[in-house]
Amino acid sequence: MPILSQDESKKILDKILGFSSADHCTVALGGSEIGNIRYARNNVTTSGITSNISLRITSSFGKRSGTVTLNELSDEALKSAVGRAEELAKLSPENPEFVEPLGPQEYKEAKGFFESTAKINPDFRAQAAMDSIEPAKAKGLIAAGFLEDGVYFRSMSNSKGLFAYRKGSFADFTVTMRTEDGTGSGWVTRDFNDITKLDTAKASSIAIDKALNSKEAVTLEPGKYTVILEPAASVGLIENMIYSMNARSAEEGRSFMSKKDGETKLGELLVDPRINIYADPMNDEIPTSTWDGSGLPINKMDIIKEGVAKNMFYGRYWAKEKGVDPVPYPNGFIMSGTDDSLEDLIKSTKKGILVTRTWYIRSVDRQTLLYTGLTRDGTFYVEDGKIKYPVKNFRFNESPIIMLNNLERLGKPTRIDGNLVPPMKINDFTFTSLSDAI
């Protein structure tokens, strides 16, 4: 039952709206079936499947709103939930930023559901885990990994005639390989909508090589270095930059996009002109939802084009205040690159540091977009186009704006965390101290 068709979803949503006596009623219904397998110390530790369905009802009278959530779909439960949401709405204070629900919208349909992923069973997960564990054991390494896969649906409707539906699938895999003495570590992550694209043995081989090659790390002094950032090393910083491009924060002077007197940097050159970042929910490699939680359509849009800030994100209330169209946040981003491989970037480097992954990224200064974090799971010194030896991990202090202005070279984008990100070669990346992380 957790995965309902479009027709089944609409029938339930229409029934709920029929129970409503509020000025406005918005209903969101979703469900999922998610399987997983986890292993540590070269042994499977847990495996399971969860099924869930959830319903959220929001009723509004004027600018007063109340919300109820539940996971039961009987008529009695639905009527009771609608009544409770209306009761809460009448007791609530007015929301000065209330915006009426949207009317009917038109949505494109991204292909995010794959039957191959929906058919995954426990045997498949067990084999995927063993394809990672056995190579690790053969090399004398200790593997710890997690595979999660699932199918889901999301739908919403309101009393003004809006209806939206989406069905999708996903598979996320991560593994850490450690040497028995704990001095070497390698890590890799993969995520797809279509499970046939996942090869846990191939992915694990990358982590195995990094673990073996990262033993007996050498200490380098902190400072500014040329770095080659693998996608997992830069995606967090770039995500933080994109999701900080909120129009209200910028226009109220609280953002790196802010200027004086409510002016913003929209339309200005922010980073190197070779940087192009955009959203496209219809992209075949990272298909995402074509509507957001309020029902706004999400379409292809430029975020940064040739280094220039092309769009900021406007919520519906702030867009109304400013007399502009709302611009919803995307569910993923695409950063353009070249056809160069990671190896090409390494070969082009006279002296530098290869960073596999950054971790525990935290904000230091929102108005300069300065962040701090750690390198992990394979950091290497590069000289004359070759990886020479592993180095101890660093803490860094860096702004993605500064980073993308110090760009030397881009590689071929690959999927990571639902985005497409290229490896990058960056000059003057700031490492502030050493880290005990492995």
C-alpha positions in Angstrom: 0.0 0.0 0.0 2.8 2.6 0.6 3.3 3.1 -3.1 0.1 4.6 -4.5 -0.6 5.4 -8.2 -1.5 8.8 -9.3 -5.2 7.9 -9.6 -5.1 6.2 -6.1 -3.5 9.3 -4.6 -5.9 11.7 -6.2 -8.9 9.8 -5.0 -7.7 9.9 -1.4 -6.8 13.6 -1.6 -10.1 14.5 -3.2 -11.9 12.7 -0.4 -10.0 14.7 2.3 -10.7 18.0 0.5 -14.4 17.0 0.5 -14.3 16.8 4.3 -12.9 20.3 4.6 -14.9 23.5 5.6 -11.9 25.8 5.8 -11.2 28.7 3.6 -8.3 26.8 2.2 -7.1 23.2 2.6 -3.8 21.7 1.4 -3.0 18.0 1.6 0.2 16.2 1.0 0.4 12.4 0.8 3.5 10.3 0.4 4.8 6.8 0.9 8.0 4.7 0.6 9.3 1.2 0.6 13.0 1.3 1.6 15.4 -1.6 1.9 19.0 -1.6 3.3 22.0 -3.6 4.3 24.8 -2.5 6.6 28.2 -4.1 7.2 31.1 -3.4 9.5 34.4 -5.3 10.2 33.8 -7.3 7.1 30.5 -8.7 8.3 26.9 -7.8 7.7 25.4 -6.3 10.8 21.8 -5.3 9.9 19.4 -5.7 7.0 15.8 -4.7 6.7 12.9 -3.2 4.9 10.6 -0.3 6.0 7.3 0.7 4.6 5.6 3.9 5.5 2.9 6.3 4.4 2.4 9.8 5.7 -0.3 12.4 5.3 -0.2 16.1 6.2 -3.4 18.3 6.3 -3.2 22.1 6.6 -6.4 24.0 7.0 -6.6 27.8 6.9 -9.1 30.4 8.0 -8.0 33.8 6.8 -4.3 34.0 7.9 -4.7 31.4 10.6 -3.5 27.9 9.9 -3.4 24.5 11.6 -1.6 21.3 10.5 -2.1 17.7 11.4 0.0 14.7 10.3 -1.0 11.1 10.4 -0.4 7.7 8.7 -3.9 6.2 8.7 -6.2 6.5 5.8 -9.6 5.3 7.1 -12.5 7.6 6.5 -12.9 8.0 10.3 -9.2 9.0 10.7 -9.3 11.4 7.8 -12.4 13.2 9.0 -11.0 13.4 12.5 -7.7 14.8 11.2 -9.4 17.5 9.0 -11.5 18.5 12.0 -8.5 18.7 14.2 -6.5 20.8 11.7 -9.5 23.3 11.5 -9.7 23.4 15.2 -6.0 24.3 15.5 -6.3 26.9 12.8 -9.0 28.7 14.7 -6.9 28.8 17.8 -3.7 29.9 16.0 -2.5 33.5 15.8 -2.5 35.2 12.4 0.5 34.6 10.2 1.5 38.0 8.7 3.3 36.3 5.9 0.5 33.9 4.9 0.1 33.4 1.2 -3.0 31.6 -0.2 -2.4 28.2 -1.8 -1.6 28.1 -5.5 -4.2 27.2 -8.1 -3.7 24.5 -10.8 -0.2 24.3 -12.3 1.4 22.5 -15.2 4.4 20.2 -14.5 6.8 18.3 -16.6 7.5 14.7 -15.7 11.0 13.6 -15.0 11.9 10.0 -15.3 13.1 9.2 -11.8 11.5 5.8 -11.3 13.1 2.6 -12.5 11.6 -0.8 -12.2 15.0 -2.3 -11.8 15.4 -0.5 -8.5 11.9 -1.4 -7.4 12.7 -5.1 -7.8 15.7 -5.2 -5.5 15.4 -8.0 -3.0 17.4 -9.1 0.1 19.5 -11.5 -2.0 20.6 -8.6 -4.3 21.6 -6.5 -1.3 23.5 -9.4 0.3 25.5 -10.0 -3.0 26.2 -6.3 -3.3 27.6 -6.3 0.2 29.8 -9.4 -0.4 31.1 -7.8 -3.7 32.5 -5.1 -1.4 33.6 -7.2 1.6 35.4 -10.0 -0.2 37.9 -7.8 -2.1 38.6 -6.0 1.2 39.3 -9.2 3.0 41.6 -10.3 0.2 43.7 -7.2 0.7 43.7 -7.4 4.5 41.4 -4.4 4.9 38.4 -3.8 7.0 35.2 -2.7 5.2 32.2 -0.8 6.6 29.4 0.1 4.2 25.8 0.9 3.8 23.5 0.3 0.8 20.0 1.8 0.9 17.5 1.6 -1.9 13.9 2.4 -2.3 10.9 3.6 -4.2 8.6 6.4 -3.2 5.7 8.6 -4.2 4.8 12.2 -3.4 1.5 13.9 -4.1 -0.3 17.0 -3.0 -3.6 18.8 -3.7 -5.5 21.8 -2.4 -8.9 23.3 -2.4 -8.0 25.7 -5.2 -7.6 22.8 -7.7 -3.9 22.1 -7.6 -2.7 18.5 -7.9 0.8 17.2 -8.2 2.2 13.7 -8.2 5.7 12.1 -8.5 7.0 8.6 -8.2 10.7 7.9 -7.9 13.4 5.4 -7.0 16.9 5.6 -5.6 20.0 3.7 -4.5 22.7 5.1 -2.3 25.9 3.3 -1.5 28.9 4.3 0.7 31.9 2.3 1.9 34.9 3.0 4.0 38.0 0.8 3.8 40.5 0.8 6.7 43.9 -0.8 7.2 44.1 -3.2 10.1 46.4 -0.8 11.9 44.0 2.1 11.4 46.5 4.3 9.6 45.1 4.1 6.1 41.5 4.9 5.0 39.7 5.1 1.7 36.1 6.0 1.0 33.7 6.1 -1.9 30.0 7.0 -2.5 27.7 6.3 -5.3 24.0 7.2 -5.9 21.7 6.5 -8.7 18.0 6.2 -9.6 18.6 3.1 -11.6 20.3 0.3 -9.6 21.8 -1.3 -12.8 24.3 1.6 -12.8 25.7 0.6 -9.4 28.7 -1.7 -9.2 29.7 -2.1 -5.6 32.8 -4.1 -6.4 34.1 -1.4 -8.8 33.3 1.4 -6.4 34.9 -0.5 -3.5 38.1 -1.0 -5.5 38.6 2.8 -5.5 38.3 2.9 -1.7 40.6 -0.1 -1.4 43.3 1.6 -3.4 43.0 4.8 -1.3 43.2 2.9 1.9 46.3 0.9 0.9 48.0 4.0 -0.4 47.2 6.3 2.5 49.2 4.4 5.1 52.1 6.1 6.9 51.0 9.6 6.0 53.6 12.4 6.0 53.1 15.7 7.9 52.9 18.8 5.7 52.7 22.3 7.2 49.4 24.0 6.9 49.2 26.9 4.4 47.9 27.7 1.0 48.2 24.9 -1.6 47.2 24.1 -5.1 44.5 21.4 -4.6 42.8 18.8 -6.8 39.4 18.4 -5.3 37.4 15.3 -6.2 33.7 15.9 -6.5 33.1 14.6 -2.9 35.6 17.2 -1.7 33.8 20.2 -3.2 30.1 19.3 -3.4 29.3 20.4 0.2 30.9 23.8 -0.3 29.1 24.4 -3.6 25.8 23.3 -2.2 26.2 25.7 0.7 26.8 28.5 -1.7 23.8 27.7 -3.9 21.4 27.3 -1.0 22.6 30.6 0.5 21.4 32.5 -2.6 18.2 33.4 -1.0 16.7 36.7 -2.2 15.2 37.8 1.1 18.5 37.3 3.0 20.3 39.2 0.3 17.9 42.1 0.2 17.8 42.3 4.0 21.6 42.6 4.1 22.2 39.1 5.7 23.9 37.3 2.9 27.1 37.1 0.8 24.8 38.3 -2.0 24.1 41.6 -0.1 25.2 45.1 -1.0 24.3 48.4 0.6 20.8 49.8 0.8 19.0 46.5 -0.1 20.9 46.1 -3.4 22.3 42.7 -4.3 25.0 41.1 -6.4 22.4 39.6 -8.8 23.7 40.1 -12.4 27.3 40.6 -11.2 30.4 38.6 -11.8 30.8 36.4 -8.7 33.4 33.8 -9.7 35.6 32.7 -12.6 33.8 33.1 -16.0 34.4 29.4 -16.6 31.9 28.5 -13.9 28.4 27.5 -15.0 25.9 26.1 -12.5 22.3 25.4 -13.3 19.3 23.3 -12.3 17.4 20.9 -14.6 15.0 18.4 -13.0 14.6 16.8 -16.4 18.3 15.9 -16.7 18.6 12.1 -17.4 21.5 11.7 -15.0 19.9 13.4 -12.0 16.1 13.5 -12.6 14.4 15.3 -9.7 11.0 16.6 -8.7 9.5 19.2 -11.0 7.6 20.8 -8.2 8.4 22.0 -4.7 6.6 21.6 -1.4 4.2 24.5 -2.1 3.4 23.2 -5.6 5.6 25.7 -7.5 6.9 24.2 -10.8 10.6 23.7 -10.9 12.1 24.2 -14.3 15.5 24.4 -15.9 17.2 27.6 -14.8 20.7 29.2 -14.7 22.1 29.9 -11.2 25.5 31.1 -12.2 26.3 31.5 -15.9 29.8 32.4 -17.1 30.6 33.4 -13.5 27.6 35.8 -13.2 24.9 35.4 -10.6 21.7 34.9 -12.8 19.1 33.9 -10.2 18.3 34.0 -6.5 15.6 32.0 -4.9 12.3 33.8 -3.9 9.7 32.3 -1.6 6.1 33.1 -2.5 5.7 35.7 0.3 8.8 37.6 -0.5 8.2 37.4 -4.2 4.8 39.0 -3.7 6.3 41.7 -1.5 8.8 42.5 -4.2 6.4 42.2 -7.1 8.4 39.4 -8.8 7.7 35.8 -9.7 8.7 33.2 -7.1 11.8 31.1 -7.8 11.8 27.8 -5.9 15.0 26.0 -4.8 16.0 23.1 -7.0 16.5 19.6 -5.7 19.9 19.2 -7.3 22.4 21.2 -9.4 24.6 20.7 -12.4 28.1 22.3 -12.6 29.5 22.2 -16.1 33.1 21.0 -16.7 35.3 19.6 -19.4 36.1 16.2 -20.8 39.3 16.0 -18.7 39.6 13.2 -16.2 40.8 13.4 -12.6 44.0 11.8 -13.8 44.4 14.6 -16.3 44.2 17.2 -13.5 46.8 15.3 -11.5 49.2 15.0 -14.5 49.0 18.8 -15.0 50.0 19.6 -11.4 53.6 20.6 -10.6 53.0 20.6 -6.8 49.7 20.2 -5.0 47.4 18.1 -2.8 44.8 15.6 -3.9 41.7 15.7 -1.6 39.3 12.7 -1.7 36.7 14.1 0.6 35.8 16.9 2.9 33.8 16.4 6.1 32.1 18.2 8.9 31.7 21.5 7.0 30.5 24.3 9.3 29.8 28.0 8.7 32.2 30.6 10.0 30.9 33.8 8.4 27.7 33.8 6.4 28.3 37.2 4.8 31.6 36.1 3.3 30.5 32.5 3.0 33.5 31.3 4.9 33.4 27.6 5.9 35.6 25.3 7.9 35.9 21.6 7.7 38.3 18.6 7.5 39.8 16.4 4.8 39.4 12.7 5.2 39.9 9.2 3.7 42.8 9.8 1.4 44.8 13.0 1.1 47.9 12.9 -1.1 50.8 15.0 -2.1 51.2 15.5 -5.9 54.5 16.4 -7.6 55.4 16.6 -11.3 52.0 15.1 -12.2 52.2 12.1 -10.0 50.9 11.1 -6.6 54.0 10.9 -4.4 52.8 10.0 -0.9 49.9 10.3 1.5 49.8 13.3 3.8 48.1 13.8 7.2 44.7 15.4 7.0 44.0 19.1 7.4 41.4 21.5 8.7 40.6 24.1 6.1 39.0 27.6 6.1 37.7 28.4 2.7 34.9 30.3 0.9 33.4 28.7 -2.2 33.4 32.2 -3.7 37.2 32.5 -3.2 37.7 28.9 -4.2 35.8 29.4 -7.5 37.8 32.6 -8.2 41.0 30.6 -7.8 40.0 28.0 -10.4 42.8 26.6 -12.6 41.1 23.7 -14.3 37.9 21.7 -14.4 37.3 18.0 -15.2 34.4 15.9 -16.3 31.3 16.1 -14.0 30.1 13.0 -12.2 27.0 12.4 -10.1 27.4 12.8 -6.3 24.6 13.3 -3.8 22.1 13.9 -6.5 24.2 16.6 -8.2 26.6 16.6 -11.1 30.0 18.1 -10.1 33.4 18.0 -11.8 36.8 17.5 -10.2 38.5 20.8 -9.9 42.0 22.2 -9.7 42.2 25.2 -7.4 45.0 27.5 -6.4 45.7 28.9 -3.0 43.3 26.7 -1.0 43.7 27.5 2.7 44.6 24.7 5.1 44.7 26.2 8.6 45.9 23.3 10.8 46.5 19.6 10.9 43.8 17.1 11.8 43.9 13.7 13.5 41.2 12.4 11.2 42.2 9.3 9.2 
